[in-house]
Structure formats: C-alpha cells, structure tokens
Amino acid sequence: MVAKRKISLVLADVDGSLVNEEKVLTTRAQNAVSLLRRAGIRFAITSGRPPLGMAMLFDPLALDTPIAGFNGGLFVTRDLTILAHKTVPVDVASQAISLIREHGLDAWVYRGNDWLITKADAPHVAREAWTVKFEPKIVADVGEKLDQVAKIVGVSDDYDKVQRCEADAQAAFGQHATAARSQPYYLDITNREANKGAVVEYLSSHLNVPADEIATIGDQPNDVLMFKRSGFSIAMGNASDEVKSQADATTDSYDNEGFAKAMERHILGSSD
C-alpha cells in the first residue's frame, strides 16, 4: 500500500532501520534511496550516533540534506559544518550520570567531537567503535567536564535495567532533557529539544517541506516522536509491538531488507 498523501521527504533512523544487523547499507537499500531521488523525493537521516559516525553513509546515499546526529542534538552539512547544536545543561548532565550509575549502567559522554568512556572493555564499546568508525577516549571520570555535552548514554545488556533507568530519567528530568532508548541496551539523554520529533520540525523548516509531506521510518521508542510529527510513519518489523502500534504502516525486519521494501511498497508504489 502506497502512502495516500504526498511525500516530499523521507527521514530514516539509521541503526535497526536503514542499515542491517551487521550495520551495513545493502545494495537494495541504496538503490531504494536512488529511486526516491528520481521520483523527486528527498532523503534525510537521523541517529543517536554522532554525525562523524554516519559519515560512511554520506557518499553512498548522495546526501544533500542536513544530517541529524545525537537524535537532533547536532545538525551538520555533508562536510560536517555545524548548522545547529543543542547541548545538555551541566546540572542535568551531572544528574544523568549519577542516575545511570545508580542503575548499574555504564556511562558514555559525547562532548564536542569526543566520545568519552572509562572502560575500554565495557559492553558494546568495541562494537560501537567499529560501527561509527572512530575510537573513544578513555578518561578517569566521564563526569569531569560536562560543558558542551551533546549526549549521555547509559549502556547495559540488562534490558530491564535500561528500561527502568529510562523511566526514572524521564520522571527526574521532565522538561529539562529527553531520555529515550535508541537500542534496547542504550539509553540516550540529550537536550530537551534534541529528539527525533524536533528533527522533523527542523527539516520541515530548513527545507521548506510541510511536516505532513514527510515520511519517517524507525524501530525504537525514540522514533515514536518523529512518527507523531510526520505525515506518514513506518515501523520496522524488528520494532516492538508498542512502537509498531504508533506507526501508520509496518515493514519487514532490518535483516530482511525492511527499509528497501518500505520505500518500494509504501512510498514508491512498487509491488515487488
């Protein structure tokens, strides 16, 4: 079923959506973006990753739209020129790190161009470094310098702990910060105006595209805000039932060309 409304821009989450389980952009996904462009539909990406951690996608996707890193905490052009930057207030950042540690999660801090951690062998560090294509800096205390922090991440393979920490962070920070899981094992804490719903609003204004002409696709709870702000939303097959219930349509899983199929079927109208 093709989206019944006019679509002028597609905004895609990266991990769990645009790229597959191995963090690879498949040929079919790349081709789907090319077909969007040929149809006059622009394409943009957003992620909890830093912009530098998405740079490997810029050329294959021929991106000409603002790139939204840190869930909208930092907007850059393709050459990484900063367009807009929203940081976490110092007091909130300090509280966030304390809360993350109280829940038994590891804390990561993204400050400026640096990814700061305390343990090189902590869960997901090696995988994240491979994914984003740059290495973290090991420091004694990630909470030592909290000015210009774009994102704080709580990390654990105990998904229940991450979920509980998310709920407590949302209750504690209220209107002062956005706290949402970007993966079952990652809790992202950003500026309150740095969320994927705000990404839709920024792109709508910056590109002069009405929000109801924007289609969004994602798989995690932090993607729901962009679903709600856009005209048409698609949940990945690997999304939870809760996330799927918030979308207008559902596609296949990220390990079975779900992104490409969504573009072909729901946006472009192909039945293949």
Secondary structure, DSSP 8 states (H G I E B T S, - for coil): ---SS---EEEEETBTTTB-TTS---HHHHHHHHHHHHTT-EEEEE-SS-GGGGHHHHTTTT--S-EEEGGGTEEE-TT--EEEE----HHHHHHHHHHHHHTT-EEEEEETTEEEES-TTSTTHHHHHHHHTS--EE-S-TTS--TTEEEEEEE-S-HHHHHHHHHHHHHHHGGGEEEEEEETTEEEEEETT-SHHHHHHHHHHHHT--GGGEEEEE-SGGGHHHHHHSSEEEE-TTS-HHHHTTSSEE---GGGTHHHHHIIIIII----
